[in-house]
Amino acid sequence: MTTQPVLPQYSSTPANWNPNPTTFPLFSFLPAELRLKIWRLSFLPRTVVLHSRRTHYADDNYRDQPTWQSHSFNPAALSVSVEARQAALKHYNVTLPLYAPSVRRHPLDAEVNSERPGDLLPSRSLYLNLEHDTVSLLGDLHFTRLTKLLDWLRKTDAPPSPRNPTGKTRGLKRLSMSMAPWAYPVGAATLKAFARTIFADLDGFVLFLYAERMPPAEWEGGKCVLQQASVDTDYYRRFLLSRGKQFVDGDGWMKVGKKPMKVAEIQFVNEW
């Protein structure tokens, strides 16, 4: 009886093969047209948060640009390569200057802060696509500051571009705000007045239930997520049974801009 030799087993799968790769070293070898298409597909809609501590009452009267701060990250493509940055700048065509937080310090405080409250931060701007990105405003309703922000975004978005060849003014299309400044007896009536004027061109408007003026202290910066408020939470049920009833129109929420508004929870995530 002869014994058949045992042949070694070979696999077509490399030993270091990863079914979920996180890198693609051959990306630079792709045709330029394909690389640009991939970059453009990576520009997903974002939710960015703007906040502003209360500063001197005259600050908003003597500035042409809105004085806002933000911990939201800019798209990573802006820092990857020259090619990626050029593609990103065509998409995120509005650059919002950011300002230093207004932190009051005692004159004898040993810690030196080189950025005074309200100073422009030359190295920090927020890049936006006003058609796809949602701008979320924290804190109280400040009519002058809000109006100046929307006017400035509208004017900045006016120059001709591939999606706007005529140079017609466009402006912000998606806005979300804290429920706090509207949750008073005539809050819905005030919002309806805004809906007919400065909010008339919005494609989407969201009220979120986070009431603080500043982001959570543990949020180091990153991205934000708006999720539809759950009816199972006590806070949302209390809102529906109290101040929230005034925002109901028929079987749903009142119309703000071109569509009915939404009510959501906002989450602050420490990641890209």
N, C-alpha and C positions, 0 to 999 in steps of 0.2 A: 504494500500500500504506500503510495507516494503522497507526500504532503505538498499541497499547493503553497507556493510562497505568498506571504502576506505583503501586498503592495501598500506603500504609504498613501495616505489620504491627503488630497490637496483641495483646498478651498479657493474659490474665485474671489472670496471676500478678504481683503487685507486684515492683518491682525489688529491694526490700529484704526479700523473703520469705525466711524461715529455716525449712528443713524440720525442724530440731531446736531448737525454741525453748527457752530456759532461764527465761523469765519469762512471766507471764500477767497483763497489766495490768488485765484486766477481772474478775479474781477477786472483787473487793469488790462487784461488781454482781450476783453470783449470789445466789439466795435463801439465806437463813441456814441452812435445813435442808440444802441441798446443800453449802454451805461446811463445815459441821460434819462431814458425812459424809466429805468429802475429807480433813479434818484427821484424823479417826479412821483412815482408810485409810493415812495416812502413819506411824502408830505401829507400826512393824515390830519384831519381836523383836530384842533386842540381846544382845551379850556384853560385860559390863562387868567390869573387873579391879579387885580389891581387894588391897592389899599393906600390910604393916606392918613397919617396922624394929623390931628388938628394943629395947624401952625398959626401964625399971625393972621388976623382977620383980613389984612390987606394983601396977602400973598396972591390970591387969585385975581385981584383987580389990576395987578401990575405985571402979570406974566402973560405972554402970548401963547405959551405952551402949557398943557396940563401938568400939574405937579403931582405925579403919582409915583408910588414905589411898587415893586413886585419881586417875589421870590420865585416866580415861574421860570423854568429853564427855557432857553432858546433851542430850536431844532438842532440836533447834533450835526446835520449836514453842513451847517455854517462853519464848522471847525474841522472837517475831515480832510478836505483837499481844495485846491483852487477850483477844480471842475465842479465839485459838489457845492461849494459856496456860491458860485455863479448861478447854478441851477436854483439853489434855495433863494437867492436874492430876487430872482425873477418871480418866484411864487410868493414869498413873504416881502411884499413891496412897500410896506409901511413900517417905519422905524420910530418907535415911541421912546423919547428920552426919559430916563428914570432919574429920580432925585433921592438924595440922602434922607434916611429916616430922621424925623425931628425928635431926637432924644435930648431932653434937657439934662444938663450936667451942672453940678455945683461949681462955682468959680474956683474953689480950692481943691477940686477933685484932682488927684494925682494922675489919673488916666487921661491921656491926651487923645482927643478925637480930631483927626485931620479933616473930617467931613462935617461941616456945619449943617444944621437942619435946613432943608430946602435947597442945598447946593446941588447943582447939576453934576451927575456922575459921568464924566466923559468916556469912561470905559464900559458903561453899562447901559444898554438899550434893549428894548423888547421888540422883536421882529414879528410882524403880524400879517396874516392874510385875512382881510376884513370880510371876505365872502364866506370863508369856511370856519374860521376860528371863532370861538365864543369868548367874549370878554366878561368876566365876573367881577362885580364891584362889591367890596366889603364896606360895612359901616353905614353911617347915617346918610340920609338923602341931603345933599348939598346942591341946590338947583344950579347955582352959578358954575360950580366945578363940573357937574355932570354935563351941562349944556356946552361948556367950553371944550370938554373932552370930545363929545360927539361932533361938534363943529370942526375941531382940529382934525379929527380922523377923516371927516368928509372932504375937507380941503386937501389933505395930504394924499388922499386916494384919487384925486382928480386928474393928475397928469395922464396923457395917453399911454396905453399899454396894449399888449395883444388881446387882452380880454375887455379892453375899454378903448378902442381906437379913436373914438371921438373926443376923449378927454372929459366926458360928462361926469359930474360929481356922483360918487357912489356912496362911500361911507360904510359904517359898521352895519352888519346884517343880523348878528346874533348877540344878544345881550342877556346877562343874568344878574340879578341883584338880590341882596339880602331882603328877607321878609320884614325885618325889624322896622325900617322907616315907613312901611306901608300899613303896619298892623295897628292902626288907630281908627276911630269911628268913621272918618271920611277918607280913609286910605284908598279905597276902591274908586271913589269919585275923583281923587287926585290922579290916580293911575289912568283913569279913562281920559282925563284932560291931556295927560302926557301921550296917551295912545293916539290922540288925534293930531298931535303936533310933533314933538321931537322924536317920538317912537313910531311914527306913521310908516316909515320905510323898513322897519325890522321884519325879517323873515322868521325870527324866532325870539321869544321872550320867556325867561324862566325866573321864578321866584324861588330862592333856596332858603332853608330853614336855619342856617347858621347865622347867628345874630351878632357875633363879635365884630369889632371894628378892625382887628388885626388877625392874621392867620394864627393857628395854634403854635404855642411856643416850641413844641417838639418838631414842628415841620421845618426842616432845614432847607427846603426848596426842592423843586421838581415839577411834578405834574399834578393836575386836579381832575377829578371825575365828577360829573353831574349824573346822579341816578334818580329815577322817579321815586318820589317819597312813598314809603310803604304805609298802607293804612293800618298795619299791625302795630305801629309804634304809638306810644301814649302821647308823645309830643304832637304828632300829626293829627291824631284824633281830637286832641284838645283844640288844635288850631281850626279844624273843620267845624267844631261845635261853637267856636267863639268868633274871632276876627276873620277867619277864613270864609265864613258864609257870605260876606259882602262881595267876594270875588267870583262867586258862582253866577253864571248866566244860563238859565235853562237847565239842561242836563250836564253842562260842563263848565269849564272855567271861562271867564270873560275874554274877549278878543283884545289882544294888544299887538299892534302892528298888523301884519297880514294874516295872522293865525291866532287861534286861542292860546293863551299862555299855558305854561306848565308849572307844576310845583315839584321841587326836587330836593334831595340831600346832596351836599357837596362834600367830597372826600379829598383830603390833602395827602398825597403819596410822595414819599421820599425816594423817587427814582425817575428815570427819564421816561 
